[in-house]
Amino acid sequence: MENLLSRITSNPEIRNGRPCIRDMRFTVTELLELLASGMTEQEILADYPYLEEADIQACLTYAALISKTKRIIPIA
């Protein structure tokens, strides 16, 4: 799991520090939205050839870890 999570990066210079896939301008949120819309992994990989299957698994693993948060405190 640790190796998968190394694919998720956060750089203030890329997409304002949002979690991205391998320092690309493709965010974890964007990939999760594609999956939530009903696209299959195969469709995503065909439409975005620079993504890899492990990137999808990394995003799902990251989302699972985030969902374990006990309490979310609003910033604003």
CYANA upper distance limits for C-alpha pairs under 8 A (distance plus 0.5 A):
  1 MET  CA      5 LEU  CA      6.85
  1 MET  CA     61 THR  CA      8.10
  2 GLU  CA      6 SER  CA      7.04
  3 ASN  CA      7 ARG  CA      7.95
  4 LEU  CA      8 ILE  CA      8.28
  4 LEU  CA     54 ALA  CA      7.35
  4 LEU  CA     55 ASP  CA      8.09
  4 LEU  CA     57 GLN  CA      7.77
  4 LEU  CA     58 ALA  CA      5.45
  4 LEU  CA     61 THR  CA      8.32
  5 LEU  CA     58 ALA  CA      6.04
  5 LEU  CA     59 CYS  CA      8.46
  5 LEU  CA     61 THR  CA      7.85
  5 LEU  CA     62 TYR  CA      7.22
  6 SER  CA     22 ARG  CA      8.42
  7 ARG  CA     21 ILE  CA      6.25
  7 ARG  CA     22 ARG  CA      5.42
  7 ARG  CA     55 ASP  CA      7.06
  7 ARG  CA     58 ALA  CA      7.02
  8 ILE  CA     19 PRO  CA      6.68
  8 ILE  CA     20 CYS  CA      6.08
  8 ILE  CA     21 ILE  CA      5.44
  8 ILE  CA     22 ARG  CA      6.32
  8 ILE  CA     23 ASP  CA      8.17
  8 ILE  CA     28 VAL  CA      8.19
  8 ILE  CA     58 ALA  CA      7.39
  8 ILE  CA     59 CYS  CA      7.76
  8 ILE  CA     62 TYR  CA      8.26
  9 THR  CA     19 PRO  CA      6.04
  9 THR  CA     20 CYS  CA      5.76
  9 THR  CA     21 ILE  CA      6.64
  9 THR  CA     22 ARG  CA      6.34
  9 THR  CA     23 ASP  CA      6.20
 10 SER  CA     14 ILE  CA      8.01
 10 SER  CA     17 GLY  CA      5.51
 10 SER  CA     18 ARG  CA      6.32
 10 SER  CA     19 PRO  CA      5.30
 10 SER  CA     20 CYS  CA      6.61
 10 SER  CA     23 ASP  CA      7.71
 11 ASN  CA     15 ARG  CA      8.22
 11 ASN  CA     16 ASN  CA      7.72
 11 ASN  CA     17 GLY  CA      5.14
 11 ASN  CA     18 ARG  CA      7.85
 11 ASN  CA     19 PRO  CA      8.36
 11 ASN  CA     23 ASP  CA      7.76
 12 PRO  CA     16 ASN  CA      5.42
 12 PRO  CA     17 GLY  CA      4.37
 12 PRO  CA     18 ARG  CA      8.12
 13 GLU  CA     17 GLY  CA      7.00
 14 ILE  CA     18 ARG  CA      7.95
 14 ILE  CA     23 ASP  CA      7.75
 14 ILE  CA     24 MET  CA      8.13
 14 ILE  CA     25 ARG  CA      6.84
 15 ARG  CA     20 CYS  CA      8.41
 15 ARG  CA     25 ARG  CA      6.84
 15 ARG  CA     27 THR  CA      8.33
 18 ARG  CA     27 THR  CA      7.25
 19 PRO  CA     27 THR  CA      6.28
 19 PRO  CA     28 VAL  CA      6.32
 19 PRO  CA     29 THR  CA      8.42
 20 CYS  CA     24 MET  CA      6.75
 20 CYS  CA     25 ARG  CA      6.95
 20 CYS  CA     26 PHE  CA      6.06
 20 CYS  CA     27 THR  CA      4.52
 20 CYS  CA     28 VAL  CA      5.85
 21 ILE  CA     25 ARG  CA      7.97
 21 ILE  CA     26 PHE  CA      6.40
 21 ILE  CA     27 THR  CA      6.54
 21 ILE  CA     28 VAL  CA      6.93
 21 ILE  CA     55 ASP  CA      7.13
 21 ILE  CA     59 CYS  CA      8.42
 26 PHE  CA     30 GLU  CA      7.22
 26 PHE  CA     31 LEU  CA      8.06
 27 THR  CA     31 LEU  CA      7.09
 28 VAL  CA     32 LEU  CA      6.69
 28 VAL  CA     59 CYS  CA      6.21
 29 THR  CA     33 GLU  CA      6.54
 30 GLU  CA     34 LEU  CA      6.87
 31 LEU  CA     35 LEU  CA      6.96
 31 LEU  CA     56 ILE  CA      7.86
 31 LEU  CA     59 CYS  CA      7.91
 32 LEU  CA     36 ALA  CA      6.56
 32 LEU  CA     59 CYS  CA      7.67
 32 LEU  CA     60 LEU  CA      8.05
 33 GLU  CA     37 SER  CA      6.54
 34 LEU  CA     38 GLY  CA      7.25
 34 LEU  CA     39 MET  CA      6.27
 34 LEU  CA     44 ILE  CA      8.00
 35 LEU  CA     39 MET  CA      5.65
 35 LEU  CA     40 THR  CA      7.01
 35 LEU  CA     41 GLU  CA      7.97
 39 MET  CA     43 GLU  CA      6.52
 39 MET  CA     44 ILE  CA      7.03
 40 THR  CA     44 ILE  CA      6.81
 41 GLU  CA     45 LEU  CA      6.64
 41 GLU  CA     53 GLU  CA      7.95
 41 GLU  CA     56 ILE  CA      7.94
 42 GLN  CA     46 ALA  CA      6.62
 43 GLU  CA     47 ASP  CA      6.63
 44 ILE  CA     48 TYR  CA      6.39
 45 LEU  CA     49 PRO  CA      5.98
 45 LEU  CA     50 TYR  CA      8.28
 45 LEU  CA     51 LEU  CA      6.53
 45 LEU  CA     52 GLU  CA      7.18
 45 LEU  CA     53 GLU  CA      7.79
 51 LEU  CA     55 ASP  CA      6.86
 51 LEU  CA     56 ILE  CA      8.46
 52 GLU  CA     56 ILE  CA      7.48
 53 GLU  CA     57 GLN  CA      7.05
 54 ALA  CA     58 ALA  CA      6.48
 55 ASP  CA     59 CYS  CA      6.75
 56 ILE  CA     60 LEU  CA      6.83
 57 GLN  CA     61 THR  CA      6.58
 58 ALA  CA     62 TYR  CA      6.52
 59 CYS  CA     63 ALA  CA      6.58
 60 LEU  CA     64 ALA  CA      6.64
 61 THR  CA     65 LEU  CA      6.81
 62 TYR  CA     66 ILE  CA      6.73
 63 ALA  CA     67 SER  CA      6.60
 64 ALA  CA     68 LYS  CA      7.18
 65 LEU  CA     69 THR  CA      8.11
